[in-house]
Amino acid sequence: MSEPILFFKNVTRSFHQGGGILNVLNDISFELHTGEIVALVGNSGSGKSTLLQIAGLLEHPNEGEVYFCKESCGKLSDYRRTIIRRDQLGFVYQHHRLLPEFSAIENIVLPQMIAGVSRQKATDYGLDLLNKMDLLSRADHHPGQLSGGEQQRVAIARALANKPCLLLADEPTGNLDHKTSNIIFKELLNMAKDVGLTAIIATHNSELTHRMDRVLVLHNGRLQDFSN
């Protein structure tokens, strides 16, 4: 088996709440390998978003260590963490978080240009992503002119714009109806497998978990790992 892209080693995360301590993640350890598409499930408040925030180098664990591509992340500078997020991680959230003043293609071009890609090259690749999402005809439309499903497809394309090696998706279809959710999830999986992407996808939809390689279940701060 290949070296893990992501490795959680004895990760604990707690928060101060009402004068006490709320333990969200307790001694979590798992590995994620190249090309794996893994579901992350658990009740609301179980810590899924916290786990993804730590995996995305947006939060620090209280204890334990996170390794990304064999690099220990605990003592990385903020600058180094930002570069990893920009160049190697893709994020998709329940709410699309598109920039409303920019068109669909501009939302995909901007992160590429921030990473140093030329406008023309970024536009060409952005249009290719929109085409794969069956949204080429909507490239010049602003988010307010798109349906909820279309907005989320643009958000997925944006997350893939810088060709990340790891995609972190937090309930990416949670705001969509059942039919649209299934369509978009299928497109997300197809895109991920097409480019050999590794992904952790948090979801409440048990139907969707059967399409993934493994299922990580969070319960009472502990993690259980099941293979499909």
C-alpha positions in Angstrom: 0.0 0.0 0.0 1.2 3.5 -0.8 2.4 6.0 1.9 -0.6 7.7 3.5 -1.5 11.2 2.2 -3.1 12.0 5.6 -2.3 10.4 8.9 -4.0 11.3 12.2 -2.0 9.9 15.2 -3.7 10.0 18.6 -5.5 13.3 17.8 -7.6 14.8 20.6 -9.6 18.0 20.3 -11.6 19.6 23.1 -13.3 23.0 23.8 -14.1 25.0 26.8 -17.9 25.2 27.2 -19.9 26.6 30.1 -17.1 26.3 32.6 -16.3 22.7 31.6 -14.4 20.8 28.9 -16.2 19.4 25.9 -14.2 16.5 24.4 -15.1 16.3 20.7 -12.3 14.0 19.4 -10.7 11.4 21.7 -7.4 9.7 20.6 -8.3 9.6 16.9 -6.0 7.6 14.6 -6.4 6.8 11.0 -4.7 6.8 7.6 -5.9 8.0 4.2 -4.1 6.6 1.1 -3.8 7.8 -2.5 -7.0 7.4 -4.5 -9.2 6.5 -1.5 -12.7 8.0 -1.3 -13.8 7.8 2.3 -17.1 8.6 3.9 -17.2 10.4 7.3 -20.5 9.8 9.2 -21.8 10.7 12.6 -24.7 12.5 14.2 -24.9 16.3 14.2 -22.3 17.6 16.8 -20.3 14.4 16.6 -17.2 16.2 15.5 -17.1 15.6 11.7 -16.5 19.3 10.9 -13.9 19.5 13.6 -12.0 16.5 12.2 -12.2 18.1 8.7 -11.0 21.4 10.0 -8.0 19.7 11.6 -7.3 17.7 8.4 -7.5 20.9 6.4 -4.9 22.6 8.7 -7.5 25.1 9.9 -7.4 24.0 13.5 -4.8 22.5 15.8 -5.4 19.4 17.9 -4.9 19.7 21.6 -2.9 16.5 21.6 -1.6 14.1 18.9 -0.2 14.8 15.5 -1.3 15.2 11.9 0.9 14.2 9.1 0.3 15.4 5.5 2.3 13.7 2.8 4.6 12.5 5.6 5.2 16.0 6.9 4.4 16.7 10.5 2.0 19.6 10.7 2.1 20.4 14.4 4.9 23.0 14.3 4.4 24.4 10.8 4.3 28.1 10.4 1.0 29.8 9.4 2.6 30.6 6.0 3.5 26.9 5.3 0.0 25.8 6.3 -1.5 28.3 4.0 0.6 27.2 1.1 -0.4 23.5 1.7 -4.1 24.5 1.8 -3.7 26.6 -1.4 -1.7 24.0 -3.4 -2.7 20.6 -2.2 -6.1 20.8 -0.5 -9.5 21.3 -1.9 -12.5 22.3 0.2 -16.3 21.9 -0.4 -18.8 23.0 2.2 -22.5 22.5 2.7 -23.0 26.2 1.7 -21.3 26.9 -1.6 -19.4 30.0 -0.4 -19.1 31.4 -3.9 -18.1 35.0 -4.3 -21.4 36.6 -5.4 -19.9 39.5 -7.3 -18.0 37.1 -9.7 -19.3 34.8 -12.4 -19.0 31.0 -12.2 -15.8 30.9 -14.3 -14.3 33.8 -12.3 -14.9 31.9 -9.1 -12.8 29.1 -10.5 -10.1 31.3 -12.1 -9.3 33.3 -9.0 -7.8 30.6 -6.8 -5.7 29.5 -9.8 -4.4 33.0 -10.3 -3.6 33.4 -6.6 -1.5 30.3 -7.0 0.4 31.9 -9.9 -1.4 30.5 -12.9 -1.9 32.9 -15.9 -5.4 34.1 -16.5 -5.6 32.4 -19.9 -4.5 29.0 -18.6 -6.7 29.4 -15.5 -9.7 30.2 -17.7 -9.1 27.3 -20.0 -8.9 24.8 -17.1 -11.9 26.4 -15.4 -14.0 26.0 -18.6 -12.9 22.4 -18.8 -14.0 21.8 -15.2 -17.4 23.5 -15.9 -17.8 21.4 -19.0 -17.3 18.2 -17.0 -19.9 19.5 -14.5 -22.2 20.1 -17.5 -22.2 23.9 -16.7 -20.3 25.3 -19.6 -23.3 27.3 -20.8 -23.5 28.9 -17.3 -19.9 30.0 -17.1 -20.7 33.7 -17.2 -23.6 33.5 -14.8 -23.3 34.9 -11.2 -24.2 32.7 -8.2 -27.5 34.5 -7.8 -28.5 33.4 -11.3 -27.8 29.7 -10.6 -29.8 27.0 -8.9 -28.6 25.5 -5.6 -27.4 22.4 -7.4 -25.6 24.5 -10.0 -23.9 26.6 -7.3 -22.7 23.5 -5.6 -21.3 22.1 -8.8 -19.4 25.4 -9.4 -18.1 25.1 -5.8 -16.8 21.5 -6.5 -15.1 22.8 -9.7 -13.5 25.6 -7.7 -12.3 23.1 -5.1 -10.6 21.1 -7.9 -9.1 24.2 -9.7 -5.6 23.9 -8.2 -5.5 20.2 -8.7 -5.3 19.2 -5.0 -4.2 15.8 -3.9 -6.8 15.7 -1.1 -10.4 16.9 -1.2 -12.3 17.6 2.1 -16.0 17.9 1.7 -18.3 18.8 4.6 -21.9 17.8 3.8 -21.5 19.0 0.2 -25.1 18.0 -0.7 -26.7 18.7 2.6 -28.8 21.7 1.3 -30.1 19.9 -1.8 -33.1 17.8 -2.5 -32.6 14.0 -2.7 -32.5 13.8 -6.5 -30.1 16.7 -7.0 -28.0 15.4 -4.1 -27.5 12.0 -5.8 -26.7 13.6 -9.2 -24.1 15.9 -7.7 -22.6 13.3 -5.5 -22.2 11.0 -8.5 -20.5 13.8 -10.5 -18.2 14.5 -7.5 -17.2 10.8 -7.3 -16.7 10.6 -11.0 -14.5 13.7 -11.0 -12.5 12.4 -8.1 -11.8 9.0 -9.6 -11.1 10.6 -13.0 -8.2 12.6 -11.6 -7.1 10.1 -9.0 -8.1 12.3 -6.2 -8.2 11.3 -2.5 -11.2 12.5 -0.6 -12.9 12.5 2.8 -16.6 13.3 2.4 -18.8 14.0 5.5 -22.4 13.0 4.9 -25.6 12.1 6.6 -26.8 10.2 3.5 -26.3 6.5 4.2 -27.1 5.7 0.6 -24.1 7.6 -0.6 -21.6 5.8 1.8 -22.0 2.6 -0.1 -20.4 4.2 -3.1 -17.2 4.9 -1.2 -14.2 2.8 -0.3 -14.4 3.1 3.4 -16.6 4.5 6.1 -15.3 6.3 9.2 -17.9 6.6 11.9 -17.6 9.2 14.7 -19.4 8.4 17.9 -18.8 9.8 21.4 -15.5 11.2 20.2 -14.2 7.9 19.0 -13.6 6.7 15.4 -14.5 3.4 13.9 -13.3 2.3 10.5 -15.4 0.1 8.2 -14.4 -1.1 4.7 -17.1 -1.4 2.0 
